[in-house]
């Protein structure tokens, strides 16, 4: 089961890497009347994703695994789809909500698996991620209304 946890964490790492790159693209390419607001918000999100990417990779190492580290691996192991040429703020936010919702579901599964393995370090890490991300999802869903 430990190997299953490592595989799941590598899937999460892959999801984060694609999510991060989507956010960078939104940040660079956003246009329209919400540019200033969204440009800054997307930067906040990708900075947060950068921290989580590092934490997940280091957790994989801590529990005896090897984190994936090529974009080829990320593309093969991510449930997140690459978003290209998104300029519209609403479309970007919808994509962020979809990406983040998928990531939270993966994290909940990892939390359950980690708890079964008595791996409180991994469970605590993803629990903290989930708490903040659920609040972020609520805010972005509110923005869409």
N, C-alpha and C positions, 0 to 999 in steps of 0.2 A: 504493500500500500504506500510505502514511502516513495517508491518510484512513480506511482500514480500522482502523488502530491507534487513531486518535482516536475512531472510532465504538465500538470495543471498550472503550476506557477510559470513554466515556460510559455504556455498558451496565454496566460495573463500578460507576461512580458511582451509577447508578440502583439497582443491587442493594444497595449499601451504604446508601443512603437508606432503602429499604424495610426492610432488616435492622435498621438503627438504630431505626426507628419500632416495629418488632416488639419489639425489646429494651426500649424505653421502656414499652410496654404491659405486657410481662411484669413489669418492675420495679414498676410501679404496681399491678398487679392480682393478683400472686401471693398465694396463700393456702395455709394448711396448715402441717404440722409443719416443713417445710423453708423456711418464709418467711424467717427471718433469714439463713440461708446463701445462698439463691438471690437474695434481694433485693440483697445486696451483690455477688454474682457478676454479676448482670445489669447492675448499675451499672458494674462494671469493663469489661464487654464493650461497653456503649454509649459509654463514654468513649473506649475504644480505637477504636471505629468512627468517632467524631467526628474523631479525628486522621487516620485513613485517608481519610475523605471529603475533608478539606482537602488532603491530599497528592495524591490522585488528581485533584481539580479543578485544583490548581496545576500538576500534570504536564501535563494537557491544554493549559493555557495556555502552558506552557514549550515544547511542541512545535508550537505554532501553531494550536491548536484553540480551541473555545469550549465550556466545560463547560455541560451542561444545568443548569437551575436552577429548574425548576418541578415541583411534584408531579405534574402532568399528564404531563410528559415522563418522570418517574421511573416512573410506573405503566405507561406505554406501552413503556418500554425495559428494565424489570427482568424477570429470570427468577425472582425471589423473589416469593412470594405474600404478600399482607397477612394477618397473623394477628390475628383479632379475639376479644376476650373470653376470653382464655386465662387461667385461674386456677390450673390444675393444674401443679405443678412438673415432673412427668415429661413432660407434653405440651409444656410450654415448652422443656424441654431437648431433646426430640426435634426440635422445630421449629428450634431453634438449630443442632443438628447438621446437619439438612437444609439450612438456609440457608447455613451456613458451608461445607459440602461443595460446594454449588453455586458459591459465591464462589471457592473454591480452584480449581475446574476452570476457571472464567473466567480467573483469574489465570495459571494454567499456559498457557492458550492465548495470553494477552497476552504472557507472557514469551517464548514461542516466536516470536511475530510480531515482537516488539521485537528479539530476537536476529537474526532475518532482516534487519531494517532497520539493524542495527548501532547500535541505540538502547540503549546500556548503562545510561543513567539510568533508563529505564522498566523494563528487565529487572531491574536491581538493586532497584528499589523493590518490584516485585511478588514478587521472590525473597525479600526480607526478610519481606513479608507472609505468604507461603506457609509459611515456616519456623515462624513463631510460631503461625499458624493450625492447622497440622497437629498441633502440640503441644496446642493448645487442644481440638481435636477428639478427640484421644486421651483427654484428661482428662474431657471431658463424656461420651464413650462409656463410660468406666470408671464414671462416676457412675451411668449408666443400668443397669449390670449389678447 
